[in-house]
């Protein structure tokens, strides 16, 4: 891995370090760390990047990028990444209980010997 920062190359919006669409996974990690003091500003700045990238890429390719893909790329990850950072910093463990889960008995098999039927547990 190079020492170069994972920053956007404009107007193409790919990563200067790994040449993937920006923000790449490492850029997201860097951004969350950079905005640790003001996490709400990360969403604001990423929304600005979304607007600028849409404008740049539309001018470059004459067609607008897919809005759903672009939202996911620039903003879709922010809330979850900040929540994960808060949990990690607080020392708590993220646990998702299964809603409405019912404890099930072990599976049974039915064997038939003549006219007798019985269920046996595995």
N, C-alpha and C positions, 0 to 999 in steps of 0.2 A: 504494500500500500504506500502510495506516495505521500509526502508531507504537504501536498497542495490541498488547500481548502476546497470543499465541495460547494462551489459557487456557480451561479448560472452564467452561461455564455449567451449573451443577447445579440441578436434578436431570435436566435434559434432555440433558446431555453433548454439546452442540454447541460450536463454537469461538466465543469472544467477539469475535474479530476478523473472521473470514471466514464465519461461520455454517455451516460444514461440520461433519460429525461429528468430534468430537474423539477422538484427536489427529489433526489435519489434517497435511498434509505439512510445512507450516512449523513447526507445534508439534513434530513429530518432530525437525526440525533443531535447534530451540531446546533440546529435552530432551537430545539427545545432547551438545550443547555444555555445557549446565548440569551434566551428570553426567560430564564428561570426567575429573575427578579420582577419581571413584568409580563407574566404569561398571557394576559389578555391581549397584549399588543401583538403577540405572534399571529393570532387570527386576523387582526386588522391589517398587519403587514402582508400576510399571505393573500388576503382578499385584494390588496393593491397589486400584488404580483400576478394574481389571476387575471385582473383587468389588463395589466400591461402585456402579459403573455398572449392573451386573446387578441389584443390589438396588433402586437408584433407578428404573430403567426398568421393572422388574417391578411396583413399587408404582404407578408412574405410568400404565402401560398395561394392567395386570392380566395380562399374559402375559410370560413370560421371553423375553429376546432370543435369537436363534439363537446357540448356544454356539460353533459353528465361526466364524461371522462375527465374533463378539465377541472370540474369541481372536486372530484375525488383526488385528483393529482395535487391540487393546491390547498384545498381546505378540508377534504373528507377525513384526513388523518389527524388533524390538529387536536380536536377535543379528546379523542382517545389517548393520544400521546401525552397530553398534559395531565389527564387523569392518572395514567400509569406512572408518570413521574411523581405526582403528589403521593400516590400510594407507596411507591418505593422510598420516597424521602421520609414518609411518616413511619416506616417500618412495618406497616400492616401488610397482610397477604391478601391478594385478590382471590375471592372464592365465589363461584356462581352456583348456588344451589339449584337443583332442577325443580322447576315449578310444578306442583301437582304430582310429583313422583310418588308412586306407590311401591312399597317394598314387595317384591315378588318372591314367592316360594321357589325353591329349586325346581327345575323341570322334572316332570315325571314321565315314565314310559309305561305303556300298557302292554302287558304280555298276556297271551291267551293260551291256556293249556286245556284243551278239551272244552268243557262247558264252564270252566272256572276262569274268571277274569280278575286280575289283581293289578294294582298300580304299585310300582316300586320307584323309590327315589334313587337318583343317581348319586 
